[in-house]
Amino acid sequence: MSSHSSLYNIVPGALEEGLEVFVVIFDRDWALWSQYPGLLARIHPIRIRRPKDSMAILRAFNAIEQELVIVPHGSFVRYLSGESLALLKHPIFGGVKILQYEADRNKNVGLLAAAGITTPRIFDNPDAVDCPVIVKLHGAEGGKGYFIAVNRDDLWEKGKGKQIDFIQEYISGVSIYAHYFSSPIRDRIELLGFDRRLESNANSQYLVSFEEPSFTVVGNIPIVVRESLVPEYYQMGQKFVEQTGLVGPFCIETICSSEPKIYAFEFSGRIVAGTSVWAPSGNAYTHLLWNEPMYMGKRIAREIKDAFTTNQLAKITVDSP
Protein backbone atom coordinates (compact mmCIF):
# COMPACT_ATOMS: atom_id res chain seq x y z
CA MET A 1 0.00 0.00 0.00
CA SER A 2 1.35 3.44 -0.88
CA SER A 3 3.12 5.41 1.85
CA HIS A 4 6.58 6.87 2.21
CA SER A 5 7.65 3.68 4.03
CA SER A 6 6.67 1.79 0.87
CA LEU A 7 8.14 4.23 -1.62
CA TYR A 8 11.50 4.85 0.02
CA ASN A 9 12.04 1.70 2.06
CA ILE A 10 9.94 -1.45 1.48
CA VAL A 11 9.74 -1.37 -2.33
CA PRO A 12 13.44 -0.52 -2.97
CA GLY A 13 14.44 -3.26 -0.53
CA ALA A 14 12.26 -5.84 -2.26
CA LEU A 15 13.59 -4.88 -5.68
CA GLU A 16 17.16 -5.03 -4.42
CA GLU A 17 16.49 -8.59 -3.22
CA GLY A 18 15.03 -9.54 -6.61
CA LEU A 19 11.41 -9.91 -5.52
CA GLU A 20 8.33 -9.21 -7.63
CA VAL A 21 6.43 -6.27 -6.15
CA PHE A 22 2.75 -5.29 -6.14
CA VAL A 23 1.74 -1.92 -4.68
CA VAL A 24 -1.74 -0.53 -4.08
CA ILE A 25 -1.32 3.21 -4.74
CA PHE A 26 -3.92 5.78 -3.74
CA ASP A 27 -4.82 8.47 -6.29
CA ARG A 28 -3.70 11.17 -3.85
CA ASP A 29 -0.17 9.63 -3.89
CA TRP A 30 0.06 9.02 -7.64
CA ALA A 31 1.70 12.37 -8.41
CA LEU A 32 4.53 11.49 -6.00
CA TRP A 33 5.03 7.94 -7.27
CA SER A 34 4.89 9.09 -10.90
CA GLN A 35 8.00 11.20 -10.28
CA TYR A 36 9.89 7.90 -10.34
CA PRO A 37 9.01 6.28 -13.69
CA GLY A 38 11.98 3.94 -13.44
CA LEU A 39 10.57 2.55 -10.20
CA LEU A 40 7.03 2.24 -11.56
CA ALA A 41 8.36 0.29 -14.54
CA ARG A 42 9.78 -2.35 -12.17
CA ILE A 43 6.66 -2.93 -10.05
CA HIS A 44 2.96 -3.75 -10.50
CA PRO A 45 1.04 -0.60 -9.45
CA ILE A 46 -2.66 -0.95 -8.61
CA ARG A 47 -4.47 2.39 -8.31
CA ILE A 48 -7.22 2.97 -5.74
CA ARG A 49 -9.30 6.13 -5.67
CA ARG A 50 -9.87 6.65 -1.93
CA PRO A 51 -7.70 5.50 1.02
CA LYS A 52 -10.78 5.01 3.20
CA ASP A 53 -12.41 2.60 0.73
CA SER A 54 -11.36 -0.51 2.62
CA MET A 55 -13.39 -2.85 0.41
CA ALA A 56 -11.63 -1.58 -2.72
CA ILE A 57 -8.28 -2.13 -1.03
CA LEU A 58 -9.25 -5.68 -0.06
CA ARG A 59 -10.48 -6.45 -3.59
CA ALA A 60 -7.22 -5.13 -5.05
CA PHE A 61 -5.06 -7.36 -2.87
CA ASN A 62 -7.28 -10.42 -3.18
CA ALA A 63 -7.32 -10.11 -6.98
CA ILE A 64 -3.57 -10.77 -7.13
CA GLU A 65 -3.15 -14.39 -8.24
CA GLN A 66 0.56 -14.81 -7.51
CA GLU A 67 1.75 -16.28 -4.22
CA LEU A 68 2.81 -13.36 -2.07
CA VAL A 69 3.29 -12.00 1.44
CA ILE A 70 1.74 -8.65 2.41
CA VAL A 71 4.06 -6.31 4.31
CA PRO A 72 2.10 -4.09 6.75
CA HIS A 73 3.02 -0.52 7.67
CA GLY A 74 1.32 2.54 9.15
CA SER A 75 -1.28 2.91 6.40
CA PHE A 76 -2.58 -0.60 7.11
CA VAL A 77 -3.23 0.32 10.72
CA ARG A 78 -4.86 3.59 9.68
CA TYR A 79 -7.09 2.41 6.82
CA LEU A 80 -7.80 -1.26 7.51
CA SER A 81 -9.45 -2.54 10.68
CA GLY A 82 -8.63 -5.88 12.22
CA GLU A 83 -11.83 -7.25 10.71
CA SER A 84 -10.77 -6.04 7.25
CA LEU A 85 -7.28 -7.48 7.58
CA ALA A 86 -8.78 -10.86 8.40
CA LEU A 87 -10.49 -10.84 4.97
CA LEU A 88 -7.20 -10.75 3.07
CA LYS A 89 -6.54 -14.07 1.37
CA HIS A 90 -2.76 -13.61 1.28
CA PRO A 91 -0.67 -14.05 4.44
CA ILE A 92 0.55 -10.98 6.32
CA PHE A 93 4.17 -10.73 7.40
CA GLY A 94 4.09 -10.99 11.19
CA GLY A 95 0.34 -11.60 11.34
CA VAL A 96 -2.67 -9.43 12.18
CA LYS A 97 -3.07 -9.50 15.97
CA ILE A 98 -0.01 -7.41 16.81
CA LEU A 99 -1.29 -4.59 14.57
CA GLN A 100 -4.49 -4.32 16.61
CA TYR A 101 -2.56 -3.28 19.70
CA GLU A 102 -1.80 0.08 18.08
CA ALA A 103 -5.48 1.00 18.16
CA ASP A 104 -5.72 0.41 21.92
CA ARG A 105 -3.16 2.40 23.86
CA ASN A 106 -3.87 0.65 27.16
CA LYS A 107 -3.30 -2.77 25.59
CA ASN A 108 -0.20 -1.42 23.86
CA VAL A 109 1.49 -0.21 27.06
CA GLY A 110 0.16 -3.24 28.93
CA LEU A 111 2.00 -5.58 26.59
CA LEU A 112 5.26 -3.70 27.20
CA ALA A 113 4.74 -3.89 30.97
CA ALA A 114 3.93 -7.60 30.75
CA ALA A 115 7.35 -8.09 29.12
CA GLY A 116 9.03 -6.54 32.17
CA ILE A 117 9.84 -3.27 30.40
CA THR A 118 9.70 -0.02 32.40
CA THR A 119 6.81 2.20 31.32
CA PRO A 120 5.44 5.57 32.52
CA ARG A 121 2.40 5.47 34.81
CA ILE A 122 -1.07 5.45 33.24
CA PHE A 123 -4.01 7.35 34.76
CA ASP A 124 -7.51 6.02 34.11
CA ASN A 125 -9.04 8.75 36.26
CA PRO A 126 -8.10 12.42 35.64
CA ASP A 127 -8.69 13.18 39.31
CA ALA A 128 -5.88 10.77 40.20
CA VAL A 129 -3.26 12.78 38.30
CA ASP A 130 -0.50 13.85 40.70
CA CYS A 131 2.33 14.71 38.28
CA PRO A 132 2.88 16.23 34.83
CA VAL A 133 1.17 14.14 32.14
CA ILE A 134 0.97 13.92 28.38
CA VAL A 135 -2.61 13.63 27.15
CA LYS A 136 -3.46 11.85 23.91
CA LEU A 137 -6.75 12.37 22.10
CA HIS A 138 -8.97 9.76 20.50
CA GLY A 139 -8.07 9.21 16.85
CA ALA A 140 -5.05 11.53 16.97
CA GLU A 141 -2.74 10.96 14.00
CA GLY A 142 1.01 11.41 14.22
CA GLY A 143 0.83 13.18 17.58
CA LYS A 144 -1.68 15.79 16.42
CA GLY A 145 -3.63 17.29 19.32
CA TYR A 146 -1.51 15.84 22.13
CA PHE A 147 -0.95 18.22 25.02
CA ILE A 148 0.96 18.41 28.30
CA ALA A 149 -0.76 19.18 31.61
CA VAL A 150 1.36 20.05 34.64
CA ASN A 151 -1.24 18.86 37.18
CA ARG A 152 -4.86 17.76 37.60
CA ASP A 153 -6.35 21.26 37.41
CA ASP A 154 -4.35 22.07 34.27
CA LEU A 155 -5.59 18.82 32.74
CA TRP A 156 -9.24 19.69 33.37
CA GLU A 157 -8.75 23.18 31.94
CA LYS A 158 -6.91 22.13 28.76
CA GLY A 159 -9.10 19.08 28.24
CA LYS A 160 -12.40 20.97 28.06
CA GLY A 161 -14.39 19.89 25.02
CA LYS A 162 -11.75 17.33 23.95
CA GLN A 163 -12.19 13.58 23.61
CA ILE A 164 -9.37 12.38 25.84
CA ASP A 165 -8.28 8.83 25.14
CA PHE A 166 -5.13 8.30 27.19
CA ILE A 167 -3.33 9.99 30.09
CA GLN A 168 0.29 9.03 30.65
CA GLU A 169 2.95 10.29 33.05
CA TYR A 170 5.17 12.83 31.31
CA ILE A 171 8.83 11.81 31.46
CA SER A 172 11.36 14.55 30.83
CA GLY A 173 14.15 13.37 28.57
CA VAL A 174 15.20 12.55 25.00
CA SER A 175 12.88 10.57 22.75
CA ILE A 176 14.64 7.54 21.27
CA TYR A 177 12.94 5.13 18.89
CA ALA A 178 14.64 1.73 18.86
CA HIS A 179 14.17 -0.46 15.78
CA TYR A 180 14.38 -4.24 15.83
CA PHE A 181 13.89 -7.23 13.60
CA SER A 182 12.76 -10.58 14.99
CA SER A 183 13.95 -13.31 12.64
CA PRO A 184 12.53 -16.83 13.02
CA ILE A 185 14.55 -17.94 9.99
CA ARG A 186 17.85 -17.04 11.68
CA ASP A 187 16.48 -17.47 15.21
CA ARG A 188 17.71 -14.13 16.52
CA ILE A 189 16.66 -10.62 17.50
CA GLU A 190 18.46 -7.84 15.60
CA LEU A 191 18.84 -4.29 16.89
CA LEU A 192 18.99 -2.35 13.63
CA GLY A 193 19.31 1.24 14.84
CA PHE A 194 17.68 4.30 16.38
CA ASP A 195 15.98 7.50 15.31
CA ARG A 196 14.04 10.32 16.86
CA ARG A 197 11.05 12.24 15.55
CA LEU A 198 10.90 15.93 14.84
CA GLU A 199 7.61 17.01 16.37
CA SER A 200 6.52 20.39 15.03
CA ASN A 201 7.18 23.21 17.49
CA ALA A 202 7.90 20.82 20.38
CA ASN A 203 11.31 20.44 18.71
CA SER A 204 11.79 24.09 17.71
CA GLN A 205 14.88 24.24 19.90
CA TYR A 206 16.56 26.98 17.89
CA LEU A 207 13.72 29.50 18.27
CA VAL A 208 11.46 30.46 21.14
CA SER A 209 7.96 29.09 20.50
CA PHE A 210 5.04 31.29 21.51
CA GLU A 211 2.52 28.49 20.99
CA GLU A 212 1.44 25.51 23.03
CA PRO A 213 3.76 22.56 22.27
CA SER A 214 2.65 20.59 19.24
CA PHE A 215 3.65 16.93 18.86
CA THR A 216 2.60 16.53 15.23
CA VAL A 217 5.35 14.48 13.58
CA VAL A 218 7.03 16.30 10.67
CA GLY A 219 10.13 14.15 10.12
CA ASN A 220 12.75 11.78 11.48
CA ILE A 221 16.50 11.95 12.07
CA PRO A 222 18.96 9.09 12.77
CA ILE A 223 20.82 9.02 16.07
CA VAL A 224 23.61 6.98 17.66
CA VAL A 225 22.90 6.27 21.32
CA ARG A 226 25.36 6.20 24.18
CA GLU A 227 27.35 2.94 24.05
CA SER A 228 26.39 1.86 27.59
CA LEU A 229 22.70 2.02 26.66
CA VAL A 230 22.92 -0.33 23.66
CA PRO A 231 22.88 -3.59 25.72
CA GLU A 232 19.84 -2.34 27.64
CA TYR A 233 17.99 -1.56 24.43
CA TYR A 234 18.92 -4.95 23.00
CA GLN A 235 17.63 -6.73 26.12
CA MET A 236 14.41 -4.72 25.86
CA GLY A 237 13.83 -6.10 22.36
CA GLN A 238 14.59 -9.63 23.55
CA LYS A 239 12.10 -9.39 26.41
CA PHE A 240 9.41 -8.09 24.11
CA VAL A 241 9.81 -10.91 21.60
CA GLU A 242 9.88 -13.50 24.39
CA GLN A 243 6.58 -12.12 25.68
CA THR A 244 4.84 -11.71 22.33
CA GLY A 245 6.41 -14.11 19.83
CA LEU A 246 6.46 -11.16 17.43
CA VAL A 247 7.93 -11.74 13.95
CA GLY A 248 9.58 -9.17 11.70
CA PRO A 249 10.17 -5.45 12.24
CA PHE A 250 9.03 -3.57 15.32
CA CYS A 251 9.79 -0.35 17.14
CA ILE A 252 9.87 0.39 20.87
CA GLU A 253 9.34 4.09 21.46
CA THR A 254 11.17 5.38 24.51
CA ILE A 255 12.20 8.37 26.57
CA CYS A 256 15.67 8.36 28.09
CA SER A 257 15.79 10.48 31.27
CA SER A 258 18.78 12.15 32.91
CA GLU A 259 19.77 9.20 35.17
CA PRO A 260 19.89 7.81 32.41
CA LYS A 261 16.79 5.61 32.69
CA ILE A 262 14.80 4.24 29.77
CA TYR A 263 11.00 4.35 29.76
CA ALA A 264 9.05 2.69 26.94
CA PHE A 265 5.81 4.53 26.27
CA GLU A 266 4.56 2.72 23.14
CA PHE A 267 5.43 0.14 20.50
CA SER A 268 4.67 -0.41 16.83
CA GLY A 269 4.52 -4.02 15.67
CA ARG A 270 5.59 -3.31 12.08
CA ILE A 271 7.98 -1.15 10.04
CA VAL A 272 7.81 2.54 10.99
CA ALA A 273 8.76 5.67 9.06
CA GLY A 274 11.89 6.35 11.09
CA THR A 275 13.74 3.42 9.48
CA SER A 276 13.67 5.16 6.10
CA VAL A 277 16.51 7.43 7.28
CA TRP A 278 18.98 4.55 6.67
CA ALA A 279 17.94 3.61 3.14
CA PRO A 280 19.81 2.59 1.07
CA SER A 281 23.17 2.54 2.87
CA GLY A 282 22.31 1.25 6.34
CA ASN A 283 24.03 2.42 9.51
CA ALA A 284 26.72 1.43 12.02
CA TYR A 285 24.51 -1.18 13.68
CA THR A 286 23.39 -2.89 10.46
CA HIS A 287 26.92 -2.93 9.05
CA LEU A 288 28.25 -4.79 12.10
CA LEU A 289 25.48 -7.37 11.75
CA TRP A 290 25.50 -7.82 7.99
CA ASN A 291 28.78 -6.45 6.65
CA GLU A 292 26.81 -5.00 3.74
CA PRO A 293 24.42 -2.07 3.21
CA MET A 294 21.25 -3.13 5.04
CA TYR A 295 18.10 -1.20 5.91
CA MET A 296 14.68 -2.26 7.15
CA GLY A 297 12.97 -2.61 3.76
CA LYS A 298 15.80 -4.78 2.48
CA ARG A 299 15.88 -6.76 5.74
CA ILE A 300 12.17 -7.56 5.39
CA ALA A 301 12.68 -8.67 1.79
CA ARG A 302 15.66 -10.86 2.76
CA GLU A 303 13.56 -12.67 5.38
CA ILE A 304 10.67 -13.23 2.97
CA LYS A 305 12.99 -14.48 0.23
CA ASP A 306 14.75 -16.86 2.64
CA ALA A 307 11.40 -18.14 3.94
CA PHE A 308 10.25 -18.94 0.38
CA THR A 309 13.50 -20.58 -0.68
CA THR A 310 13.71 -22.75 2.46
CA ASN A 311 9.97 -23.58 2.53
CA GLN A 312 9.48 -21.88 5.91
CA LEU A 313 6.77 -19.38 5.01
CA ALA A 314 4.63 -20.42 8.00
CA LYS A 315 7.33 -19.17 10.36
CA ILE A 316 7.11 -15.55 9.19
CA THR A 317 3.30 -15.33 9.00
CA VAL A 318 2.57 -16.59 12.50
CA ASP A 319 -0.12 -14.55 14.29
CA SER A 320 1.19 -13.19 17.59
CA PRO A 321 0.85 -12.56 20.45
LINGISUL-V637872 format. One record per pair of residues at least 6 apart in sequence whose C-alpha atoms are under 7 Angstrom apart, sorted by the first residue. I is the first residue (numbers start at 1). J is the second residue. D is the distance in Angstrom with one decimal. If there is no record, write none. Layout:
i = [I | I]
j = [J | J]
d = [D | D]
//
This chain:
i = [1 | 1 | 1 | 2 | 2 | 2 | 2 | 3 | 5 | 5 | 8 | 9 | 9 | 9 | 9 | 10 | 10 | 13 | 13 | 13 | 14 | 14 | 14 | 17 | 17 | 17 | 20 | 21 | 21 | 22 | 22 | 22 | 23 | 23 | 23 | 24 | 24 | 24 | 24 | 25 | 25 | 25 | 25 | 26 | 26 | 26 | 26 | 26 | 27 | 27 | 27 | 27 | 51 | 52 | 54 | 54 | 58 | 62 | 62 | 68 | 69 | 69 | 69 | 69 | 70 | 70 | 70 | 70 | 71 | 71 | 72 | 72 | 73 | 73 | 73 | 74 | 77 | 82 | 82 | 85 | 91 | 92 | 93 | 93 | 94 | 94 | 94 | 94 | 94 | 94 | 94 | 95 | 95 | 95 | 95 | 96 | 97 | 97 | 97 | 98 | 98 | 98 | 99 | 101 | 101 | 102 | 102 | 108 | 108 | 109 | 109 | 112 | 113 | 115 | 115 | 115 | 117 | 117 | 118 | 118 | 119 | 119 | 119 | 120 | 120 | 120 | 120 | 121 | 121 | 122 | 122 | 122 | 123 | 123 | 123 | 126 | 127 | 129 | 129 | 130 | 130 | 131 | 131 | 131 | 132 | 132 | 132 | 132 | 132 | 133 | 133 | 133 | 133 | 133 | 133 | 133 | 134 | 134 | 134 | 134 | 134 | 134 | 134 | 134 | 135 | 135 | 135 | 135 | 135 | 135 | 135 | 136 | 136 | 136 | 136 | 136 | 136 | 137 | 137 | 137 | 137 | 137 | 137 | 138 | 138 | 138 | 142 | 142 | 143 | 143 | 143 | 144 | 144 | 146 | 146 | 147 | 149 | 171 | 172 | 173 | 173 | 173 | 173 | 174 | 174 | 174 | 175 | 175 | 175 | 175 | 176 | 176 | 176 | 176 | 176 | 176 | 176 | 177 | 177 | 177 | 177 | 177 | 177 | 177 | 178 | 178 | 178 | 178 | 178 | 178 | 179 | 179 | 179 | 179 | 179 | 179 | 179 | 180 | 180 | 180 | 180 | 180 | 180 | 180 | 180 | 181 | 181 | 181 | 181 | 181 | 181 | 182 | 182 | 182 | 182 | 182 | 182 | 182 | 183 | 183 | 183 | 184 | 184 | 184 | 185 | 189 | 191 | 192 | 192 | 193 | 194 | 194 | 194 | 195 | 195 | 195 | 195 | 195 | 196 | 196 | 196 | 196 | 197 | 197 | 197 | 197 | 198 | 198 | 198 | 198 | 199 | 199 | 199 | 199 | 199 | 200 | 200 | 200 | 200 | 200 | 201 | 201 | 201 | 202 | 202 | 202 | 220 | 221 | 222 | 244 | 244 | 245 | 245 | 246 | 246 | 247 | 249 | 249 | 249 | 250 | 250 | 250 | 250 | 251 | 251 | 251 | 252 | 252 | 252 | 252 | 253 | 253 | 253 | 253 | 254 | 254 | 254 | 254 | 255 | 255 | 255 | 256 | 256 | 275 | 278 | 279 | 280 | 280 | 281 | 281 | 281 | 282 | 282 | 282 | 286 | 287 | 287 | 307]
j = [23 | 24 | 25 | 23 | 24 | 25 | 26 | 75 | 273 | 276 | 276 | 276 | 279 | 296 | 297 | 297 | 298 | 297 | 298 | 301 | 297 | 298 | 301 | 298 | 301 | 302 | 43 | 43 | 44 | 43 | 44 | 45 | 44 | 45 | 46 | 45 | 46 | 47 | 48 | 45 | 46 | 47 | 48 | 47 | 48 | 49 | 50 | 51 | 47 | 48 | 49 | 50 | 79 | 79 | 79 | 80 | 88 | 88 | 89 | 90 | 90 | 91 | 92 | 93 | 90 | 91 | 92 | 93 | 92 | 93 | 93 | 270 | 270 | 271 | 272 | 272 | 99 | 96 | 100 | 96 | 317 | 317 | 316 | 317 | 246 | 247 | 248 | 316 | 317 | 318 | 319 | 317 | 318 | 319 | 320 | 319 | 319 | 320 | 321 | 269 | 320 | 321 | 269 | 107 | 108 | 108 | 268 | 266 | 267 | 265 | 266 | 240 | 119 | 239 | 240 | 243 | 236 | 264 | 263 | 264 | 263 | 264 | 265 | 168 | 169 | 263 | 265 | 168 | 169 | 167 | 168 | 169 | 129 | 167 | 168 | 152 | 152 | 151 | 152 | 151 | 152 | 150 | 151 | 169 | 149 | 150 | 151 | 169 | 170 | 148 | 149 | 150 | 167 | 168 | 169 | 170 | 146 | 147 | 148 | 149 | 167 | 168 | 169 | 170 | 146 | 147 | 148 | 164 | 166 | 167 | 168 | 146 | 147 | 164 | 165 | 166 | 167 | 145 | 146 | 163 | 164 | 165 | 166 | 163 | 164 | 165 | 216 | 217 | 215 | 216 | 217 | 215 | 216 | 214 | 215 | 213 | 155 | 255 | 257 | 255 | 256 | 257 | 258 | 255 | 256 | 257 | 196 | 254 | 255 | 256 | 194 | 195 | 196 | 253 | 254 | 255 | 256 | 194 | 195 | 196 | 251 | 252 | 253 | 254 | 193 | 194 | 195 | 251 | 252 | 253 | 191 | 192 | 193 | 194 | 250 | 251 | 252 | 189 | 190 | 191 | 192 | 237 | 249 | 250 | 251 | 189 | 190 | 191 | 248 | 249 | 250 | 188 | 189 | 190 | 246 | 247 | 248 | 249 | 189 | 247 | 248 | 247 | 315 | 316 | 307 | 238 | 234 | 285 | 286 | 285 | 222 | 223 | 224 | 220 | 221 | 222 | 223 | 274 | 220 | 221 | 222 | 223 | 217 | 219 | 220 | 221 | 217 | 218 | 219 | 220 | 214 | 215 | 216 | 217 | 218 | 214 | 215 | 216 | 217 | 218 | 209 | 213 | 214 | 213 | 214 | 215 | 274 | 277 | 277 | 320 | 321 | 320 | 321 | 320 | 321 | 316 | 269 | 270 | 271 | 268 | 269 | 270 | 271 | 267 | 268 | 269 | 264 | 266 | 267 | 268 | 264 | 265 | 266 | 267 | 262 | 263 | 264 | 265 | 262 | 263 | 264 | 262 | 263 | 296 | 295 | 295 | 293 | 295 | 293 | 294 | 295 | 293 | 294 | 295 | 294 | 293 | 294 | 313]
d = [5.3 | 4.5 | 5.9 | 6.6 | 6.0 | 4.7 | 6.4 | 6.8 | 5.5 | 6.5 | 6.5 | 5.6 | 6.3 | 7.0 | 4.7 | 4.0 | 6.8 | 4.6 | 3.6 | 6.1 | 6.9 | 6.0 | 5.0 | 6.9 | 6.3 | 6.5 | 6.9 | 5.1 | 6.1 | 6.0 | 4.6 | 6.0 | 6.2 | 5.0 | 6.0 | 6.0 | 4.6 | 5.8 | 6.7 | 6.5 | 5.8 | 4.8 | 6.0 | 5.7 | 4.8 | 5.7 | 6.3 | 6.1 | 6.4 | 6.0 | 5.1 | 6.9 | 6.6 | 5.8 | 6.7 | 6.1 | 6.3 | 6.3 | 5.9 | 6.5 | 6.3 | 5.4 | 5.7 | 6.2 | 6.8 | 6.3 | 4.7 | 5.9 | 6.2 | 5.4 | 7.0 | 6.4 | 5.8 | 5.5 | 6.6 | 6.7 | 6.5 | 6.9 | 6.2 | 6.8 | 6.2 | 5.8 | 5.9 | 4.9 | 6.7 | 4.8 | 5.8 | 5.8 | 4.9 | 6.0 | 6.3 | 5.3 | 5.6 | 4.2 | 6.5 | 6.1 | 6.1 | 5.9 | 6.7 | 5.8 | 6.0 | 6.4 | 5.9 | 6.0 | 5.1 | 6.2 | 6.6 | 6.3 | 6.7 | 6.5 | 5.8 | 6.8 | 6.4 | 5.6 | 5.4 | 5.4 | 6.6 | 6.9 | 5.3 | 6.1 | 5.0 | 4.9 | 5.7 | 6.5 | 5.4 | 6.3 | 6.4 | 5.9 | 5.2 | 6.0 | 4.6 | 6.3 | 6.5 | 5.4 | 6.2 | 6.5 | 6.2 | 6.5 | 5.3 | 6.2 | 6.6 | 6.5 | 5.6 | 6.9 | 5.7 | 4.1 | 5.4 | 6.2 | 5.4 | 5.7 | 5.4 | 6.4 | 6.5 | 5.4 | 4.3 | 4.3 | 7.0 | 5.8 | 4.5 | 6.4 | 6.1 | 5.4 | 6.2 | 5.2 | 5.6 | 5.3 | 6.1 | 7.0 | 5.9 | 4.7 | 6.5 | 4.8 | 6.9 | 6.2 | 5.8 | 5.1 | 6.5 | 6.5 | 6.3 | 5.8 | 4.6 | 4.9 | 6.7 | 5.9 | 6.0 | 4.8 | 5.5 | 5.4 | 4.9 | 4.5 | 6.2 | 6.0 | 4.5 | 6.9 | 6.2 | 7.0 | 5.0 | 6.9 | 6.0 | 5.7 | 5.3 | 4.3 | 6.5 | 5.4 | 5.2 | 6.6 | 6.0 | 5.7 | 4.5 | 6.4 | 6.6 | 6.1 | 5.2 | 6.3 | 5.2 | 5.9 | 6.9 | 5.4 | 5.3 | 5.7 | 6.6 | 6.0 | 4.5 | 5.9 | 6.2 | 4.7 | 6.9 | 5.5 | 5.3 | 6.4 | 6.1 | 5.6 | 5.5 | 5.9 | 6.0 | 4.6 | 6.7 | 7.0 | 5.5 | 4.6 | 5.5 | 6.8 | 5.7 | 5.4 | 6.2 | 5.9 | 5.0 | 6.6 | 5.1 | 4.3 | 6.3 | 6.3 | 4.6 | 6.4 | 6.8 | 5.1 | 4.8 | 6.4 | 6.2 | 6.4 | 6.1 | 6.9 | 6.3 | 6.8 | 6.8 | 6.5 | 6.1 | 5.6 | 5.4 | 5.9 | 6.1 | 5.7 | 6.6 | 6.6 | 5.5 | 4.2 | 5.1 | 6.0 | 5.7 | 5.6 | 6.5 | 7.0 | 6.4 | 5.8 | 4.4 | 6.5 | 5.9 | 5.7 | 5.1 | 5.7 | 6.8 | 4.7 | 5.2 | 4.4 | 5.8 | 5.7 | 5.9 | 5.5 | 6.2 | 6.0 | 6.6 | 5.9 | 5.5 | 4.9 | 5.4 | 6.0 | 5.5 | 6.6 | 6.2 | 6.2 | 4.5 | 5.8 | 5.8 | 5.7 | 6.5 | 6.2 | 6.8 | 5.1 | 5.3 | 5.6 | 4.5 | 4.7 | 5.9 | 5.5 | 5.1 | 6.6 | 6.5 | 6.2 | 4.5 | 6.6 | 5.7 | 6.0 | 5.2 | 5.6 | 6.5 | 5.3 | 4.2 | 5.7 | 5.8 | 5.3 | 6.5 | 4.5 | 6.4 | 6.2 | 5.9 | 5.6 | 6.9 | 6.4 | 4.8 | 6.4 | 7.0 | 5.0 | 4.7 | 4.9 | 5.8 | 6.4 | 7.0 | 4.9]
//
